[in-house]
C-alpha cells in the first residue's frame, strides 16, 4: 500500500509539473511574440475602423476589396490589401486588426493594433464633413487603452517592453490640405493662414503628436509625408485639362514634407536616437506618376473606380466605372493607390535610398533592432 501511495504521489507530481510546463509554453510570452505593429492616421492606412462608425468615410461595400483574398470589402480604401498589410508581410507578422474590431482580444493583442480612421487629419477640424471619425487625439487615447489591456494580460513590465520593441506607422497631413485648407474656396483656414503659415502651424501640431507617441513608448516610428496631392484624380477632375498636376497643391506637399523632415531631425537629436524615420511618400508616388509604364502601369491619371473626368468625381460605388485590370492603374479611386502601387511604395520603405527614407530604411531598422530586441 505504501509503495502504491508513493507511486501515485509521484505520478501526481509529474502530472502537475507537466501541466505547469505546458501552460508556460502556451501562455502569451513577449520574448516569443512577433514584433508588434501599430498604425495611426487616415484612410491611406485605415483597415476597417470606420466600419464601426456612423460616417460617410467608409470602404465597406463593393467594389472595394474586389482583389482582397476574400474578394469582399473590408474597410480598406483599396482594391485589395493596403500599405500596413504589406509592411506586416515584410516584418513577419499577421495584418493588424482594427482597434474597434471585437476580434482584437486575447493573444491577438500581441500583434499590435490599427487605430487609423479615414478622414482624419492633424487638426481636429479636418474632415468634419464626414461626421464621425477617430480623430488623432482619440487614436492616442485608444493606444493608452490598448496598453492597459496588454498590461492586464502580460503585466506592466512586459507590456511596456512589448510596446517599446514595436514598429509604428503614422500617416497624416494630406486631409489637412484637401479636406480642410483647400476643401472650398476661401475656407476658414485659408482665410486664417497663408499657405506657408498654415504648414508651419500644422507641423507644430504634428510635432506634439509625435512627442505623445514617444511618451507612450514608441521607439521606432515610420512617419509618412504627404503624397503628390496635386496629382490625385480628384484634383485633376477639378482643375486639369491635360492631366497635369495642380502646382498649388504640389507646392503644399513639398513645403509640408520639408518641414516634417526638419522636425524629425530635431526630435531625434533631442532623444539621442533615431526614433522617427521620414518616409518620403511624395517621391515614392512621383516615380510612377511621371513614368507609369516603367513600373508596369498604363495610366497614372485615371482612377480605376469612379466617374467623371479621370474617374475622379464622387465616390467609388457599384454604380461607378470599374477598370477590368487593376494592375494597369496607379490609383484605385479618386485619392487612394491600387494594391500594386502600394506594393511599390512599401518596397521603397523597405529598401529605399535616403531620397525615400531618412535617416534609414526599414531593412536597416530591422537589422539594427534584431541585435537589440
N, C-alpha and C positions, 0 to 999 in steps of 0.2 A: 504493500500500500504506500509506504514511504517513498519507494523508488518511483511508483506511478505518479505520486503527487509531485515529486521533484521534476519528473519528465514533463508533466502537464504545465508546471510553472515555467519551465524552460521554454516550452513551446509558446506559451502566452507572451513571455517576454520578447521572444524573437518576432512574434506576430506584431506586437505593439511597435517595436523598433522598425519593422518593415513598413508599417503604415506611416510612421513619422517620416521615414526616409522618402516614401512616395509623395507625401504631402509637400516636402521640400522641393521635390522635382516639379510638381505641377503648380505650385503656388507662383503668382507673379513675382518675377525677380528682375530688378533693374539691371543687374550685371548680364543677364541673358537676353534681355529685351532688345529689339532693334531700336535704332536711334529714332526718337520721336520727331514728328514733323508738325509744325504749327503754321497755319495760314491765316493772314489778316488782309482785309482790303475790300475790293469791289467786284463787279461782275466778271472781270477777267480771271478771277480765281475762286469765285463762289462755286461750290459744288452741290448746292441744294438747300442752304439755309432759308432762302426766300420762299421755298415751297411751303414753309410752316408759318408764313406771314400773310396778312391781307395786304397785298401790294400789287401794283401793276408791273413791277420789275421782276418778271418770272420767266423761267425757261422750262416749264414742267409739262409742256404739251408738244406734240409733233408739229413740225419736222425736227425740232431739237432732239438730239440723241439718235438720229437715224443710223449713224455708224458706230454708236456705242455697242459694246459686246452684247447687250440685251436688246438692242435696237429700240430702246424706249427712252423717252425724255427723263432726265434725272435732275434737272435744275441747273445743269452746266450750260453756259451760253456757247455751245459748240455743237458741231455735228457728231462729235464723238467724245473723247476724253479731253481734258484741258491741261494747262501748264502744271498745276500742282500734282496731278496724276502722273505726269511724265517725270517730274522730279522725284516722286516716290519710287518709280521704277528704277531710277539711277541710284538712289540711296538704299535700295533693297527692302523697302517697306511696302505694306499694303496702302492703297489710297486712303487718305484720312476721311473720316466721316464728318458730315456737318455737325456742328455743336448742338443744334436743335434736334437732331435725329434721336428718337428714343432708342435706337440701336447702339448709341455711344454709351456703353456702360461696361463694367467689369474689366476684363483683360484688354478689351478694345481701347480703353483709355490709354494704355501704354503706347499705342501707335501715334498718339497726338490728337489733334482736332483741327477742323477748318471753321474759323469764325467769320469768314468773309460774307459780305452781303451786297448784292447788286444794287447800284445806285448811290452808294455812299462816297463821300469824299473826305478830305482832310477837315473841312469845315462842316459844322453841324447843319448849316442851312443849305448845303449842297444836296440836290436830289429830292427836295421836299415835295416835288410834284408826283413822286412815286408813292406817297403816303407812308407806308411802314417800311422801315429798313433797320438793320442793326448798325447804328452809327458807330464810328470808330471808338468813341468813348465807351459805348456799351460792349463792343468787342473786347476791350481791355477788362471790363468788369466780368465778362464771361470767362476770360482767361484766369482771373483770380478765382472764380468759382470752380473752374476746372481743377486748379491746383488744390483746392480744399478737398475735392472728390478724390484726387490722386493721393493726398496725404492720408485720407481715411483708409485707403487700400494698402499703401506702402509704408506709411509712417512719414513723418515730416522730413527727416534727413534724406531718405531715399527718393522721396518725391522731388525735393529740391535738386538733388543730383540729376534726376532724370530730365528735368526741365533744362538745367544748365548744359547738359550734353546734347540737347536737341538742335535741330535746324529750324529756322524760322524764315518765312517768306512774307513780305508785306508789299502790297501794290495799291498805291493811292495817288491821287493828283489829277488824273485825266478828267474825272467828273467835275472837279472844281472849275475846270475851264468849259467843257461842253455842256454841262448841266447846271452851270451857275453863271460864271462871268460872261460867257458868250451865248447863254441859253436864249435870250431875247435881246433885240437892240436896246441899248440904254438900260441894261439890267441894273439892279440896285448896286451890285458890287462894281460894275464898270463905271457907274457914276461916282462911286466912293473912292476908287483907286485907278490910277493909270496902270497899264499892264506891268511895268517893272515894279511898281509899288505893291501890286497885288501878288506878284511872285514872291517878293520879299516877305509879305505878310503870311502867305500860306506855308512858305518854307520855315518861318519861325514857329508856326503851329505844328508842322511836321516834326521839327526837332523835339518838341515836347513829347510827341507820341513815341518817337524812337527812344527817348530817355526813359519813358514809362516802361517800354518793353525791357530795357536793361534792368530797371528796378525790379521788374517781375521775374528776372532770372535769365532772360535771353542772352546768349553769348555768341551766337553765330546767326546773323540776320541778313538775308538777301533782300535788298531794298531796290525795287524796280523804279526807274524813272518813267515818265510818260512816253508812249509811242508817238509816232508822227500823226498828231491829231488832225492835221490839215489834209491827210490823205485817206481818211476812212470814207467809205461810200456815203455815209450820212452827210458828211460835209461836202463831198463832191456833188451830191444831188442838189445842195443848196446854192453852190457858188461856182461850179466848174463846168465849162462848156466842152473842154477837150481832155478832161481827166487830170489836169494839172492841180497839184496840191495847193491848198489855201495858204498863202505865205504868212498871214497874220497868226493863224493857229500853229503853224510850224515854228514861228518865232517864239510863241508862248512856250511850246515844249522845249525848245532849245534853252531858253532862259531858265526855266524850271529845273531842267536836268543839270545845268552847270552849277546852279546854286546848291542843288542837292548834294553833288559830289563834294563841294566845299564844306558843307555841314557834316557830312560823313567823315571827312578827313579830320575835322576839328574834334568831333566826338571820339574818334579812335585815338587821337592824340591824348585827349583828356583821360580816357580809360586805360591807356597804355597797352592796348591790344586791338587787333583787327576784328572788332565785334561786328561792325557793319560793312557790308560789301555792296557797292553800287553796281546794279545791272543796267546797262545802257540799252533799254528797250527801243529807244529811238533808232540807234544804229542797227540793231538786230532786224527791225522791221524794214528799214530803208534799203537794206541789201536786196531783198526780193521785191520790194515795191519798185525800185529803179531798174531792176533786171530780173523780172519774174521768170523768164524762160531758162535762165542759168540754173534755177532751183527747181525746174520741172513744172512751173505754173504756166497757165495760158493767159490769165488776167490778174492784175493786182488792183484793178479799179472797180470791177463789178462784183457785188456780193453774190454768193451762191443762193441765198434765200432772202427775198424781199420783193419790192415792187417799185415802180417809178424809175427815174434816171439812176443808173448804176445799181439798181435794186436797193437803193439807199433810203427809200422813203417808207416810213412806218415800221411796223413790227414784222418779224418772221412768224408766219402762221400757216395753217393748212391752205389758206387762200392765196399764199404768195407764189411767185415764180420760184422754182426749185431746180438748180442745175443738176444734171444727171451724174456728173463726175466731180465729186467734191475735191479731188486731188488737183483739179485744174485751177482752183480759186485760192487766192491768198486769204480773202475774207469770207467768213461763213454768213454773217448777217451785216447789218449796217455799221457795226462797231467792232465785232469780235473775229479773231482769226479762226481758220479751219484747224482741225486736228493736225493736218500735215504742216501748216505754218507754225503751229505751237511746238511741234517736234523740232523744227529747225531752230526756233527761238531757244528752246531748252538745250539744244546742242551747243549753243553759244554760252549758256550758263555753265555748262559742264566743262568745256574745253576752250572757251573763247580767250582771245588775247586781251591785253589791257584796254584796247579800244572798246571792248564789250563788258569786261568785268574788272572792277577796280576795288581793292588792290590785288585780288586773286580770283581765280575761277573755282567752280565747285569741286573739280577734281583735286585741286591743290588743298582746298579746305578739308576734303575727306582724307587725303593722305596725311596732312598735319594732325588732324584730330584723332586719327586712328592710333597715333603714338601716345595720345594723352588720355583717351577715354577708357 
